[in-house]
């Protein structure tokens, strides 16, 4: 069997210094200090069946409790990022409202767990992100794409209403309408132009680029990073008058939190430990 450069890079990055057991079709590993990698490994397209959804949720819960981890990368095994729902589950969802409610609640638990994660989540979109897979990428804080990836808001292709809320908040209403109403396939170049992703790299370099970004984030003041992520989550709905008073209170709350693994909190806008520029 011939191993491609992309597969070799992925194998090294995900296998190096592995410290954590797998969560079903999802693995959680630490390639270096303060950085973790969650990999969806459900061949051939890394569909989000129940075990995969729960595996990601469990891995995030583990990272939330491990205060030594400061950034996490979410990616897919092989040449796919995530193809959304598994066909057998889609058929069950179509069988009636009760099945649909169960599936949608499970899926909500997944994307909300990503958004609520204590630390930034970087999506290393190494291949197709389709339907639910696109929604998973949208729930991450930063998206870095491979040149071989593509994006499809597939709801209208299968009779679902999907991808409209997070997509519109990320790329704006115009591009979101085009993607959601057509169900068409969009290139990483188009995704970069619209702001759906912030970087595009050759497939063999996308995980390396994500690790470099995670390393940079992990080198910043941990409490500040966590508070900024929380603030950004509500930035689009936060009222201007609230902003004038919240910054000082946020700094004060961060400064009171303790923990040697965190460095010191924020005190009057300065840190008790330095960070690398």
N, C-alpha and C positions, 0 to 999 in steps of 0.2 A: 504494500500500500504506500502511495506517495503522499507525503505530508507537505502541505503548502506552507509558505512563509507565514501567512495569517494564522494558520492552525498551530504552527510552532510557537509564534509569539503568544497566542492565547494560552497554549499549554503551559508555557513557562510562567506567564504572569499569574495564572490561576492556580498553578500547582506549587509554586515556590512558597516555602514556609507555611504550608497549610496547617492550621491550628484548630479548625472547627469541623465537626462532622457534617454530613449532608442532611438536608431536610427533604427527603423524597426525591423528586425530580429537580430539586434546587440545591445548589451547593453554596456554602459560605466559607470564604477563605480570606487569609490576610497575606497579601504579597509583600507587604512592608509595614513598618511601624505606623500606627495611627490610621491606616487605610484598610478597608475591607472590600471584597468583591463578591457580589451575589450573582450567580449564574443560573439562568433557567435552562435546564437540559432535558427537554421533552421532545425527542426527534419525531418527525423530521423538521418541523417548523416551530418547535417550542410553543405549542398551543397551551393556553391557560386552562387546563383541566382543574378539577377541585384540588388535587394533590399539589399541583404547581402553585395555585393561588395561596393555599395554606402554607406551603413551604416558604414563599416570599414573606408572608406575614410573620411567620415564626422566626425567620432569619432577622427581620427588622426588629422584632421584639428583643431578640438576643443582643443586637447591636445597641439598642436603646439602653440596655442595662449595663453595657460595657463602656464605661466612660473613658477608656483609653482610646477608643475609636473615634475619629473626628470627621471622617468622610467615607462614603460608601459608593461604589460603582455598581450599577445594575446592567447586566448584559445577557446575551444569549449564547448558547453553545453552538459551535459549527458556523454555518453561514446565514443563520436567521436570527433576528432579534426576538420577535414574538408575533405569532400569527393570530392572536386573539383566541376566541372560544374554540374548543374542540368540537368537531362535527357532531359527535354523539350527544354532547350536552346541548348543542344548538337544537337538535331534534326534540330533546326532552323539553326545552324551554318553549318550543312551539306547540307543545301538546296541551298547554293550559296555563292559566294565570298563576296557579299555585307554584308550579315549577319555575315559571318566569320570576316570581318574587324571590324564591330561594336563590336562584342564580344571580340576580341583580344585587341582592344583599351581600352575597359572597364577593362579588366583583367590587362593590362599593367598599367593603372592608379592606380589600387589597389596595385600591388607589388611595383611599384615605390614610391607610397605614404608611404609604410612601410619602404622602404630603405631610403627615404629622410626625414623621421620623425626626428625632432630636437633631440629627446631623444632616448636612447637605447630601442629596442623592444625585449622582451623575449617571445619566443614561448613555452608555456606550452602544449606540445603535449600529451593530455590526452587520445588519442585514434587514430584510423586510420588516416593517412595523405596520401591521394591518389591523383595523378595527379595534378590538380590545388591546392589542399590542401598541397601537398608536396612543390609546388612552393611558396606558402604563407609562409610555415615554413622556407624555404631557404632564403626568403627575410628578415627574422628577424635576429637580431644580435646574439642572443644566443638561442639554442634549448635545452630544458630539456624534457625528454620523460618519459611517464608512461611505466611500464613493460608490460602493456596490449596493447600498441600501435604497429603499424606496418607501413611500408612505401612502397609505390608502385609508380614507375614512369610509369604511365599507358598509355602514349601516343601511344605506338605501339599496345596496346590492342584495341584501338578504332580508329586507322588510323590517328593519329596526330603526329607531331614532337614537342616534349615538354620536359621540364626539363633538357635539355642538358647543358645550359650555367651556371646557378647558381650552379647546382649539381657538374659539373666538377671543378668549382672554389672552392667549399667547400670540396669535398672528394678526388679530384684528378681524372685524366683521366681514370685510370684503373677501379676503383669501379664505376665511373659514367657510363662508357660504359656497364658494367655488368647490372646495374640497368635499364638503358634506353633501351638497346637492348633486354633484356628479358621480361621486364614488370612484373617481378616476385615480390613476397612479401618478404620483409626483416624485420627481427626482430629488436627490440631496441638494443639488444646485438651487432648485426652486425653494426647497425648505430653508436653505441658508438665506436666500433673498428675502423671504417672508419672516425670518426670525424664528422659525420653528426649531432650527438648530443653530448653534453658534460657531461650529467648526465642521469642516469636512476633510477627511484624511483617506489615503489609500487603506484598503481593508486590513492590510498587515500592520498598519500603524495606529488604528483607531483606539485600541486598548492602551497602547503606550501613551497616546495623547491624553486619554482619560486619566491614566495614572499620574501623569504630570500635573494635570489640573487638580486632582485630588490631593497630591502632595503639597501643592501651593496652598490650598484651602486648609489642610491639616497643619500647616506651619503658622497660620494666623492665631490670634487669641481665641481659644475655644468658646468661652462664654459669649464673646462678642459675635462670633459666627452664629451660634445658636439663637441669640436674641434677634439678630438681623434677619435670619430665616423666618422666625416667627412674625416679625414685623412686616416683611415682604408679603407674607401670606394674606395680609389684610390691607395691603397698601392701596389696592385699586378701589376699595370701598371706604377707607378711612377718611374722615372729614378733616379739612384743613385746620379747623380750630382745635381739634384734638391733638394734632401733631405738635403744636407749640408747647404743650405741657407734658407730652408722654416721654420725650427723649430723656429728660433728667430722671424721671421715675424709673425708666428702663435701666439706666446706668446704675441707679441706686440699688435696684433689685439684683442686678447682675453682680454688683460688688459684694453683696451680702452672702452669696453662695460660696460654699467652701469646698475644698477638695484639692489635694496636692497634684493629682493627675491633670487638673484643669489649668495649672498655673494660677495666678491670682485673678480676681475679678477686675472690673473696670472701676477706677477711682478717679473722678474729675477728668475723665477723658484720657487718662494715661494708664499704662499697664505696669504691673510690678515685674514683668519679665519682658525681654525684648523679643521681637520677631524678625525673621530674615526679610530683607526688602525684596 
